[in-house]
Structure formats: structure tokens, C-alpha cells
Amino acid sequence: MRRNVQRRTAVGFIALLALLLPTALPATASPPSRDDVIVLDGATSAEGIAAGEGTTFYAGELMSGDIFRGDIGEGKATRFIDVPAGRMAVGMKADTRNDLLFVAGGMTGKAFVYNTETKATVAELTLSTKEGAFINDVTLTDDGAWFTNSKYNELYLVKVSRWGEVRKNVRTLTVLGEAGAALAREDFGMNGIASARDGRVLIVAHSKNQALYTVHSRSGESNRIKGPNLQFVDGILVKRHTVWAVQNMSNQISRLELADDLSSFTVKDVITSKHFDVPTTVARFGDTLAAVNAQFGRPASPHEVVLVPAWG
């Protein structure tokens, strides 16, 4: 019964997303010379992905909240954590040092933390009780895990001790400036998130504004990172001055180079694949990216992780 109820809920949610997103996809450039597909066997929805130890990855079944584990070397993935009913799994990050997986809980307004060794739920934390709240993505810093809310101008810090203990108190940061402007009910604002400068600065992707912003982790002040519009920007991954920005309905990942002062960026490459079907988030394994297909607004088919070169 649980799976049937969740499947109907998933269909309704994805149908809603389809109404908000254009139905025509832009033409893409020629695919890279190398790409592979890993099926999330049995998944009826998908959204988040995180790099684990070595070539291990974790991916989430969006509407059930279940967690898959796979290996990009072996080319397969299986259902790993069967979570209690009523959860969701959107963006996620793995803290491999402490064997923890942090998962954004979408419409539940919560964050979920799992132990990747025992599969146990370590914490279930309420981040927002506001109507329509959508906890979308997460990044890790030395202080803990930061989560975005795509419907409100808030970020949330779940602290983690040096011994890997997840604190129960949640810090709410009000985002000021352009990134924190009020949204219409149908809009998604802050989406993907990453950290820079040892966690003092957060970088967020703003879907409605088609832009990236820096957000000061203490004051909440936001500043737009100047550059071309990033249509349909979703999950982001930052490594030093390189940003990989997933553009879901554009079926592409843009590789960006940040200025030293984080004030601007230039587009260095646009990475595409014939296998992309609305990719949403991405993990990196050396020179390989693993992007998960969400297939929003598309006919039902097996959900997949697509492997592409990290450099165009």
C-alpha cells in the first residue's frame, strides 16, 4: 500500500512541475565522446546524488525518500535504505569522514540524516513549518550542513561536532538582498548550494533569477555573481574557482570559472549527453561527473545516473 500511495503522490507532484516548466527543450550540442548510464533499478522518481567513498555514489528516490547506492566503476545501483513513509529525498551530500548522508526533505520541510554504514536514521530535523516550504539542496562545511529553501529567503545550518555528532538545534539564516526577494507562489528561488572560502561564503543557484549569488554565512547579505543568465539552473558543485551548474530543462551542465573575488564568472564549457533527461544534481569523481535524471514532465521510464566528462 505504501508504494502505491507514494507513486500517486509522485505523479501529482511531477505533474505540477510539468505545468511550471516549458515543454519544449532547447537543442543541445553534440554529446561528449564518452558517457555511460547507470539505472536506478526500481526507482519511480529521482532528484539528488552525492559522492561517497571511492567510486561509490548515493542517489535519492524523490517522492519515497528511499536511498540508492551505486558504483560508477561497476555501473550499477540498488535500493540501499528503505525509509519510513512520508519522507522525500531531494539534494544530498555525504560526509564520508563520519559515515553520514545529509538529505534535503523537499515538501516535508525537514532534513534527514542517515548512517551509511548501519542505514539507520541519525536525525530527522524540522527546518521550516511555513506553508509551501521546499527544502531543496545541501552543502557541507566545517560547521555542518547548510540547506536551501526554494520558497522562502532562508538557509538552515545543521551543526555537526568534531566527533560527528549531529546537533538537534538548527540555525536559520535570513537571506537579504536580491537573492532573498519575495517570490510568487509558483516560483522557485534558491536551489543548489555550495560553499567557498572555508564556509564563510555560500554560493546559491537561484532558479527564478537564472543566476548565482554569494551569501555571507553570518550576515545573510547576498550579491549576484555577474555572468550570463543560467536558464533552468538547479544543482551546483564548486571546486576552488570552478563551478559545475546543472541546467535541468536545458539538458546540460555548464562549467564556469569564478573570478578570484567571486564577483563574476565566465562559461568555459557546456557539457551535454544524449542520455540527459532533465538532470538536476551532480557529483564529481575525478574527471567524471555523475548527474541524475529527474525526467520532470516526461513519460515514465527508468530513472538513471548519467556519467560524462567533467571537462568539455
C-alpha positions in Angstrom: 0.0 0.0 0.0 2.8 2.4 0.9 4.4 2.3 -2.5 1.1 2.7 -4.3 0.2 5.8 -2.3 3.7 7.3 -2.8 3.5 6.6 -6.5 0.3 8.5 -6.9 1.8 11.4 -4.8 4.9 11.4 -7.1 2.7 11.5 -10.2 0.8 14.5 -8.8 4.0 16.4 -7.8 5.8 15.8 -11.1 2.7 16.8 -13.0 2.7 20.1 -11.1 6.4 20.6 -12.0 5.5 19.9 -15.6 3.0 22.8 -15.5 5.7 25.2 -14.2 8.3 24.1 -16.7 8.4 24.6 -20.5 7.5 21.6 -22.6 9.9 22.3 -25.4 13.6 21.5 -24.7 16.3 23.6 -26.5 18.5 21.9 -29.0 21.8 20.7 -27.5 25.3 20.4 -28.8 27.0 17.2 -29.8 27.4 14.8 -26.9 30.9 14.1 -25.4 32.9 11.2 -26.7 32.4 9.2 -23.6 29.3 8.7 -21.5 27.6 5.9 -19.6 24.2 5.2 -17.9 23.5 3.6 -14.6 19.9 2.6 -14.0 18.4 3.2 -10.5 16.7 -0.1 -10.5 13.1 0.2 -9.3 13.1 3.9 -8.8 9.9 5.7 -9.8 11.4 9.2 -9.3 14.8 10.7 -8.7 16.5 14.1 -7.9 19.6 14.0 -5.7 23.0 12.5 -5.9 26.1 12.5 -3.7 29.7 11.2 -4.0 30.7 8.7 -1.3 34.0 6.8 -0.7 36.0 6.0 -3.8 33.6 5.4 -6.7 30.5 5.0 -4.6 27.5 7.3 -5.0 24.2 7.7 -3.3 21.0 8.8 -5.1 17.6 9.5 -3.8 14.1 8.4 -4.9 12.5 11.8 -4.8 9.0 11.0 -3.6 9.5 8.0 -1.4 12.7 9.3 0.1 14.5 5.9 -0.3 18.2 6.0 -0.9 20.1 4.1 -3.6 23.7 3.2 -3.5 25.8 2.5 -6.6 29.3 2.4 -8.0 30.4 4.3 -11.1 33.1 1.7 -11.8 30.7 -1.3 -11.6 28.0 0.6 -13.4 25.1 -0.5 -11.2 22.9 0.8 -8.3 20.5 -0.8 -5.9 18.0 0.4 -3.3 20.0 0.8 -0.1 17.9 2.5 2.6 14.1 1.8 2.7 13.0 4.8 4.7 9.7 5.3 6.7 6.7 6.6 4.8 6.2 10.3 4.5 9.8 11.3 3.6 11.3 12.8 0.5 14.8 12.9 -0.9 15.9 15.9 -2.9 19.5 17.2 -2.8 22.1 15.3 -0.7 25.7 15.3 0.4 27.8 12.5 2.0 30.1 13.2 4.9 32.4 10.3 4.3 34.6 11.0 7.4 31.6 10.5 9.7 29.6 8.0 7.6 26.7 10.4 7.3 24.4 11.2 4.5 22.5 14.6 4.7 19.3 14.7 2.7 17.0 17.7 1.9 13.4 16.7 2.6 11.6 18.8 0.0 7.9 19.4 0.8 8.3 17.9 4.3 10.2 21.0 5.5 12.7 18.6 7.0 16.3 17.4 6.8 17.1 13.7 7.2 20.5 12.3 8.2 21.4 8.6 7.7 24.3 6.5 8.7 25.8 5.0 5.6 27.2 2.0 7.5 24.2 0.9 9.5 21.5 2.5 7.3 19.9 3.9 10.5 18.2 7.3 10.7 20.6 9.5 12.7 18.4 12.6 12.8 15.1 14.0 11.5 15.1 17.7 11.8 12.3 20.2 11.1 13.9 23.2 9.2 10.7 25.1 8.3 7.0 24.8 9.2 6.0 27.6 6.7 3.3 26.8 4.2 4.8 25.6 0.9 8.3 25.3 2.2 10.6 23.2 0.0 13.9 22.1 1.4 15.9 21.6 -1.8 19.6 21.1 -1.5 22.5 20.8 0.9 26.3 21.5 1.2 28.8 20.6 3.8 31.2 22.9 5.7 33.4 22.5 8.7 30.5 23.7 10.8 27.9 21.2 9.5 25.3 21.1 6.7 23.6 24.1 5.1 20.2 23.6 3.4 18.2 25.8 1.0 14.5 26.6 1.0 13.3 27.3 -2.6 10.2 29.1 -1.5 11.5 31.4 1.3 14.5 33.6 1.9 16.1 31.2 4.4 19.1 28.9 4.7 19.5 26.5 7.5 22.6 25.2 9.3 22.6 21.8 11.0 25.7 21.7 13.1 27.9 18.7 13.4 30.5 18.3 16.2 34.1 17.4 15.5 33.2 13.8 16.6 30.5 13.5 14.0 27.5 14.2 16.4 24.6 15.8 14.6 23.2 18.7 16.8 19.5 19.0 17.2 19.4 22.8 17.2 19.0 24.4 13.8 20.3 27.9 12.9 18.1 29.8 10.5 19.8 32.5 8.3 17.6 35.1 6.6 19.0 35.9 3.2 19.0 39.6 2.4 19.3 41.5 -0.9 18.3 40.2 -4.4 18.6 36.5 -3.6 16.2 36.9 -0.7 13.4 38.8 -2.6 9.9 37.6 -2.1 8.7 35.0 -4.6 5.4 34.4 -6.3 3.7 31.2 -5.2 4.7 29.3 -8.5 8.4 30.4 -8.4 11.4 28.5 -7.2 14.2 30.7 -5.8 17.3 29.4 -4.1 18.0 25.9 -5.3 21.5 24.4 -5.4 24.1 25.4 -2.8 27.9 25.1 -2.3 30.5 26.7 -0.1 33.6 28.8 -0.7 36.3 30.4 1.4 36.1 27.7 4.1 32.4 28.0 4.6 32.4 31.8 5.2 30.7 32.3 1.9 27.9 30.2 0.5 27.1 30.1 -3.2 23.5 29.5 -4.2 21.8 29.0 -7.5 18.6 30.9 -8.0 16.2 29.2 -10.4 13.8 32.1 -11.0 16.6 34.7 -11.5 18.7 32.3 -13.6 21.7 33.4 -11.5 24.3 32.5 -8.9 24.7 34.5 -5.7 27.2 34.7 -2.9 25.6 34.7 0.6 27.6 35.7 3.6 27.2 32.9 6.2 26.9 35.3 9.1 25.1 38.4 7.8 23.0 36.8 5.1 23.9 39.5 2.7 23.7 38.3 -0.9 25.4 39.6 -4.1 24.8 38.5 -7.6 27.8 36.8 -9.3 27.9 38.6 -12.7 27.7 36.5 -15.8 25.4 35.2 -18.5 21.9 34.0 -17.4 21.9 30.4 -16.4 18.5 29.2 -17.6 16.9 26.4 -15.5 19.8 26.4 -13.1 19.4 23.7 -10.5 22.1 21.8 -8.5 25.7 23.2 -8.4 29.1 21.8 -7.5 32.1 24.1 -6.6 35.8 23.2 -6.6 38.0 26.1 -5.9 37.2 28.6 -8.7 35.3 26.1 -10.9 31.5 25.7 -10.8 29.5 23.0 -12.5 26.0 24.3 -12.8 23.2 21.8 -13.8 20.6 23.4 -16.1 17.8 20.8 -15.9 15.3 21.6 -18.7 18.2 22.7 -20.9 19.7 19.2 -20.6 23.2 20.5 -19.9 25.8 21.2 -17.3 27.8 24.5 -17.7 31.3 24.6 -16.4 32.0 28.1 -15.1 35.2 29.8 -13.9 34.8 32.2 -11.0 36.8 35.4 -10.6 39.2 35.4 -7.7 36.9 37.8 -5.7 33.8 35.7 -6.6 32.2 38.7 -8.2 31.8 37.3 -11.7 32.1 34.1 -13.8 32.7 33.1 -17.4 31.4 30.0 -19.1 34.2 27.7 -20.1 32.3 24.6 -21.4 28.8 23.3 -21.9 28.6 19.6 -21.2 25.8 17.6 -22.8 24.9 14.0 -23.3 22.3 12.2 -25.5 21.3 10.4 -22.3 20.4 13.6 -20.3 16.7 13.6 -19.5 16.2 16.6 -17.2 19.3 16.3 -15.0 19.0 18.0 -11.6 22.1 17.5 -9.5 25.7 16.3 -10.0 28.5 14.6 -8.1 32.2 14.5 -9.2 34.6 11.6 -9.3 37.9 13.0 -10.6 37.4 13.8 -14.3 33.9 12.2 -14.3 30.6 13.8 -13.4 27.6 11.7 -12.4 24.3 13.5 -13.0 20.9 12.1 -12.0 17.9 12.3 -14.5 14.7 13.6 -12.8 12.6 13.4 -16.0 10.2 16.1 -14.8 7.3 16.4 -17.2 8.4 13.4 -19.3 6.8 10.0 -19.8 7.7 7.4 -17.2 10.9 5.4 -17.9 13.7 4.0 -15.8 15.5 6.7 -13.8 19.2 6.9 -14.4 22.6 8.4 -13.4 24.5 9.6 -16.4 28.3 9.7 -16.5 30.0 12.4 -18.5 33.5 14.0 -18.6 34.0 16.8 -16.1 35.8 18.9 -18.7 34.3 19.8 -22.1 
